[in-house]
Amino acid sequence: MTDLRAFLCRRWRLARRIEDRRSGAVGEVVDGRVHITGGRYRETGRLRMAGHEGPFHRDYLVRFPDPWRAEILFEDGRPFHDLDLRAGTWAVRHQCGGDLYEGRFSVDGGSALRVAWRVVGPRKDLRIRSRLEAVYANGKGC
């Protein structure tokens, strides 16, 4: 993949499964959507987990310093991770306090992306698996 911006700058359907290995709770995202435009990544949907169901959203900033590479930042501009899918897969690590986030991204065909996170630390032991399926491209990109 040589044009990561063109690949990512779309509207996506989001399916996600969350496993909390400490509590044994399993959750899922229902009616999940991802929209990447204007340098922003926004997830929305409904989260069902441990007897709770309610809306959720998460926002990040996205920068493209190179056509094949993205930088993902928290809303306040702090770095989260980079992303380079030229080989079709990418692995990342992010330390957040005592919690270590290890992510793996893989392109699934030309219009889907799989993301797996393992989060381990004093407060967390999670496995999060997501599949983003492209709905349509945004046109001129983001």
C-alpha positions in Angstrom: 0.0 0.0 0.0 1.6 3.2 -1.1 -1.2 5.7 -0.4 -2.3 5.2 3.2 -4.2 8.4 3.3 -6.5 7.3 0.4 -7.0 4.0 2.1 -7.9 5.4 5.5 -9.9 8.5 4.5 -13.3 6.8 4.3 -16.3 6.1 6.3 -16.1 2.6 7.9 -18.4 0.2 9.7 -16.8 -0.9 13.0 -17.2 -4.3 14.6 -15.4 -4.8 17.9 -15.1 -7.4 20.6 -13.6 -6.6 24.0 -12.5 -9.3 26.5 -11.6 -8.2 30.0 -9.5 -11.1 31.2 -9.5 -9.9 34.8 -13.3 -9.8 35.3 -14.2 -12.3 32.6 -16.6 -9.7 31.0 -17.0 -9.8 27.2 -18.3 -6.8 25.3 -19.1 -5.7 21.8 -19.6 -2.5 19.8 -23.0 -2.4 18.1 -23.7 0.0 15.2 -20.1 1.1 15.2 -18.9 3.7 12.7 -15.5 5.3 12.0 -15.1 8.5 10.0 -11.7 9.8 9.1 -11.7 13.3 7.6 -10.1 16.7 8.2 -7.2 15.2 10.2 -9.6 13.6 12.7 -10.4 10.0 13.4 -13.8 9.5 15.2 -15.4 6.3 16.4 -19.0 6.1 17.4 -21.5 3.4 18.3 -23.1 1.6 21.2 -21.1 -0.4 23.7 -22.5 -3.5 25.3 -20.5 -4.9 28.2 -21.0 -6.3 31.7 -24.7 -5.4 31.8 -24.1 -1.9 30.5 -25.3 -0.7 27.1 -24.8 2.9 26.0 -23.3 5.2 23.4 -19.6 5.6 23.1 -17.2 7.7 21.0 -13.5 8.1 20.8 -11.5 10.8 18.9 -7.9 11.0 17.7 -5.9 13.3 15.4 -4.4 11.8 12.3 -1.4 13.3 10.4 0.2 12.0 7.2 3.8 13.1 7.1 4.4 10.7 4.1 1.9 9.2 1.7 2.5 5.7 3.2 2.7 6.7 6.9 0.3 8.1 9.5 0.8 9.5 13.0 -2.1 8.9 15.4 -2.3 11.4 18.2 -4.6 11.8 21.2 -7.0 14.7 21.0 -4.6 16.9 23.0 -1.8 16.3 20.5 0.2 13.7 22.5 1.6 10.9 20.3 -0.2 7.5 20.4 1.3 5.5 17.6 2.5 5.5 14.0 1.0 3.4 11.2 2.7 2.2 8.0 0.8 -0.5 6.0 3.0 -0.7 3.0 3.6 -4.4 3.8 0.0 -5.0 4.7 0.6 -5.3 8.5 2.0 -3.1 11.2 2.7 -3.6 14.9 2.9 -0.8 17.6 3.6 -0.4 21.3 2.4 2.4 23.5 3.2 2.8 27.2 0.4 4.6 29.2 1.4 4.9 32.8 1.8 1.3 34.0 -0.3 -0.1 31.1 1.3 -1.4 27.9 -0.7 -1.3 24.7 0.4 -3.6 21.9 -1.4 -3.3 18.6 -1.4 -5.1 15.4 -3.0 -3.8 12.2 -3.6 -5.8 9.0 -5.2 -5.0 5.7 -7.9 -7.4 4.9 -8.5 -7.1 1.1 -8.6 -3.6 -0.4 -11.5 -2.4 1.8 -11.1 -3.7 5.3 -8.7 -3.4 8.2 -8.3 -5.6 11.2 -6.9 -4.2 14.5 -6.0 -6.2 17.6 -4.9 -4.7 20.9 -3.5 -6.4 23.9 -3.5 -4.1 27.0 -1.7 -5.3 30.1 -0.8 -3.5 33.3 -1.7 -3.0 36.9 -5.1 -1.7 36.0 -5.9 -3.7 32.8 -5.8 -7.0 31.1 -7.8 -6.6 27.9 -8.0 -8.1 24.4 -9.7 -5.8 21.9 -10.3 -7.0 18.3 -11.8 -4.7 15.7 -12.7 -5.0 12.0 -13.3 -1.9 10.0 -15.1 -2.4 6.7 -15.1 0.5 4.2 -18.5 2.0 3.4 -17.2 4.6 0.9 -14.2 6.9 0.2 -14.4 10.5 1.2 -13.4 11.7 -2.2 -10.5 14.2 -1.9 -9.2 12.5 1.2 -8.7 13.8 4.6 
